[in-house]
Amino acid sequence: MADKYTVRVTGQDVDLTVGEDQSVLDAALRANQWLPHSCTQGTCGTCKLKVLCGEVDHRDSPEYTLTTEERDSGLVLACRVTPRSDLVVEPMGAVDDGVPRHPLRDHEGTVVVLDDIAAATRRLVVELDEEMQLNAGQYAELLLPGTTLARQYSMANPPSETRRLEFHIKLIEGGAATEGWIFRSLSVGDRISLRGPLGQFHLVDKTDGPVILIGGGTGLAPLKSIVQHALAEDLAPELYVYHGGRREVDLYDVEFFRELDARHDHVHYRPVLSEQDWDGATGMVTDAVVADFASCKGMSAFLCGPPAMVAAAVKALKRRRMAPKLIFKEEFTVAPPVPDVDAAAS
C-alpha cells in the first residue's frame, strides 16, 4: 500500500502530497497552502472539507463536530482526516483572503522564562533555535514530552519577535499539559518541541475605525500580540483593551498595559473584575464594554477567552450595532479526552 497520496484542493493550482498518517490540514499548511482552520483538534469544525473523490479515515473526529449525516454526505475535518487513496476535496470556506501566510514548521527551543504571573497562571517564554514567522494573534502547539499529544497556546509576542515566543498558560485540573508537565516538572533551561504558526485569528491590515479587544483570563495573550503589532505598524486609530477576571489575583500584565495607556493617547486599558469590589470596573467584562459605548458602528473587535465570554461579547457588540463581519473571535476550548490522559486546556 502506498504511504503517500495526492490530494487536490479545488480552487488551488497545486496538488498536496499527504502521508497516510498525516492530516490533510497538516500537509497543506506545511506546503504553505492555506485551508481555513482554528482549533486543529477537531472541536470547532472550522476546517471542514467536502471529499469529491477518494477514500478517507476520519480517525478520532468527534461526533459532536462531524455528525454521521455529515460524514455520509462526504464532509471531513481537515485537521483529523487522513487519506486512504488519492483525493479531490473542496473547502467549505474561503482559502484566499489576502492575508500573509506562513508555512507550518516544527521547531525546537529552550525555556528561558517560566514565571507565575497570576493565580494558577504562568508566563512561558521559549527561545527558538530558528525563526518562526507569524501573524499577530496566531498560536502554536506545544508537544508533550514522551507522548503524541499536542496542546495549543496563543502567542503573546508580536510578529517582530520571531525567535522569542511568549505564552500565558492557565493551570487546568487534571490537564496533561499543565498539571502533568508545565506546572509540575518544566523548568528554565529545558528543551521543548513545538509547531506553528497556526490559526486565523489575527490583525494584519490597517483598520479605519477603532478596535475593541476583549480577553477573558489568558485570552489576553493574543490580544497582547495584536496590540503591540498595531502600535508598531500604526494599524488602528484607537485601541480599547478590556481584560476580564474574577478577582484581582487573576489579572496580569496590568502595569504593561497601564504604561501603554499612559504613553499612547489612542490606547485605553480597562481591567474588569466580576467577583471582587475594587477601585476599577466590576461586573462582567462585556457589561463594561456596553456601558462604555452607546454605539460600536464602524468599529471592529477581537475576542478571546472561554466560549461563554466570547458568545456574550458577540451578543453585546451586535446590540451596539457592530457589523458581525468585523467581530473576530478565538474560543479557548478543552482538548478532547485521550486514553489514560485527562483532558487539558487548549
Rosetta blueprint (number, residue, H / E / L):
1 M L
2 A L
3 D L
4 K E
5 Y E
6 T E
7 V E
8 R E
9 V E
10 T L
11 G L
12 Q L
13 D L
14 V L
15 D E
16 L E
17 T E
18 V E
19 G E
20 E L
21 D L
22 Q L
23 S L
24 V H
25 L H
26 D H
27 A H
28 A H
29 L H
30 R H
31 A L
32 N L
33 Q L
34 W L
35 L L
36 P L
37 H L
38 S L
39 C L
40 T L
41 Q L
42 G L
43 T L
44 C L
45 G L
46 T L
47 C L
48 K E
49 L E
50 K E
51 V E
52 L E
53 C E
54 G L
55 E L
56 V E
57 D E
58 H L
59 R L
60 D L
61 S L
62 P L
63 E L
64 Y L
65 T L
66 L L
67 T L
68 T H
69 E H
70 E H
71 R H
72 D H
73 S L
74 G L
75 L E
76 V E
77 L E
78 A L
79 C L
80 R L
81 V L
82 T E
83 P E
84 R L
85 S L
86 D L
87 L E
88 V E
89 V E
90 E E
91 P E
92 M L
93 G L
94 A L
95 V L
96 D L
97 D L
98 G L
99 V L
100 P L
101 R L
102 H L
103 P L
104 L L
105 R E
106 D E
107 H E
108 E E
109 G E
110 T E
111 V E
112 V E
113 V E
114 L E
115 D E
116 D E
117 I E
118 A E
119 A L
120 A L
121 T E
122 R E
123 R E
124 L E
125 V E
126 V E
127 E E
128 L E
129 D L
130 E L
131 E L
132 M L
133 Q L
134 L L
135 N L
136 A L
137 G L
138 Q L
139 Y E
140 A E
141 E E
142 L E
143 L E
144 L L
145 P L
146 G L
147 T L
148 T L
149 L L
150 A E
151 R E
152 Q E
153 Y E
154 S E
155 M E
156 A L
157 N L
158 P L
159 P L
160 S L
161 E L
162 T L
163 R L
164 R E
165 L E
166 E E
167 F E
168 H E
169 I E
170 K E
171 L L
172 I L
173 E L
174 G L
175 G L
176 A L
177 A L
178 T H
179 E H
180 G H
181 W H
182 I H
183 F L
184 R L
185 S L
186 L L
187 S L
188 V L
189 G L
190 D L
191 R E
192 I E
193 S E
194 L E
195 R E
196 G E
197 P E
198 L E
199 G L
200 Q L
201 F L
202 H L
203 L L
204 V L
205 D L
206 K L
207 T L
208 D L
209 G L
210 P L
211 V E
212 I E
213 L E
214 I E
215 G E
216 G E
217 G H
218 T H
219 G H
220 L H
221 A H
222 P H
223 L H
224 K H
225 S H
226 I H
227 V H
228 Q H
229 H H
230 A H
231 L H
232 A H
233 E H
234 D L
235 L L
236 A L
237 P L
238 E L
239 L E
240 Y E
241 V E
242 Y E
243 H E
244 G E
245 G E
246 R L
247 R L
248 E H
249 V H
250 D H
251 L L
252 Y L
253 D L
254 V H
255 E H
256 F H
257 F H
258 R H
259 E H
260 L H
261 D H
262 A H
263 R H
264 H L
265 D L
266 H L
267 V E
268 H E
269 Y E
270 R E
271 P E
272 V E
273 L E
274 S L
275 E L
276 Q L
277 D L
278 W L
279 D L
280 G L
281 A E
282 T E
283 G L
284 M L
285 V H
286 T H
287 D H
288 A H
289 V H
290 V H
291 A H
292 D H
293 F L
294 A L
295 S L
296 C L
297 K L
298 G L
299 M L
300 S E
301 A E
302 F E
303 L E
304 C E
305 G E
306 P L
307 P H
308 A H
309 M H
310 V H
311 A H
312 A H
313 A H
314 V H
315 K H
316 A H
317 L H
318 K H
319 R H
320 R L
321 R L
322 M L
323 A L
324 P H
325 K H
326 L H
327 I E
328 F E
329 K E
330 E E
331 E E
332 F L
333 T L
334 V E
335 A L
336 P L
337 P L
338 V E
339 P L
340 D L
341 V E
342 D L
343 A L
344 A L
345 A E
346 S L
